[in-house]
Every structure is written in C-alpha cells, then in structure tokens.
Amino acid sequence: MGKSVAGGDHFQRMNYLYELATWQTLVLGKHDPGQAMARANVACMDRVGKKTRSRILPQLKRTCCKKCHRVLVPLRTVESSLKEGVLQWNCRCGESKKFPIGSDRSFKTYGERGNLD
C-alpha cells in the first residue's frame, strides 16, 4: 500500500471547501445568495486549517481575501492593476494584495519546492 499523508482528510476537506467556493463564485451571479455561501466556505476552510494546524498552499492563500473571505477572481470579484512591476489586486471590501512580478525569477514557494513536511 502507498504512504498516507498525515492529516490527509483535513487537506481533502479544505480542498473541497475551496473548490466549492470557487464554483459558487464563478457559476452563481455577483449579487446572489451563493456569494454568502462561498464566503462562508472560504472562512470554514481557513478555520479548518488553523484548528488542525495544516498549511494552506500559497496558491490557495493568494486567491482568497483575508478580510472578507471572498474568492478573488479577476474581472468578477477583484480589480487588478500593474504599476512599476507590482501587480495589485483590489477586492470589493477595500483590501488589496500586492505581488512583485519578476523581481526574483528563481523564487519558489514551499509548495512548489516539494518539501511539504
């Protein structure tokens, strides 16, 4: 039998909650009650990660607003702008995320490095 990951069921639950929130954001309308469910699912994913002390992958963290727990989808829930090599995402709640573009091309997150211990 193959190796099992410690806390694998927590990762599966967080992944399911993220996928469900993304689906609700993309498929359901902008001003639909489904948006409230999507935000609740992201908040639940965050709580599961904190309670079980499981790391949420940076790719998932980057696409969620920490203030209002919205899934950040360009042209739907977030406005983006590029100024002087910095990509800035502005959420509807007023929170902004900044990503330096091209400053260190060899940079890899811990999820991309492969040492998920």
Order of alpha helices (4+ residues) and beta strands (2+ residues): alpha-alpha-alpha-beta-beta-beta-alpha
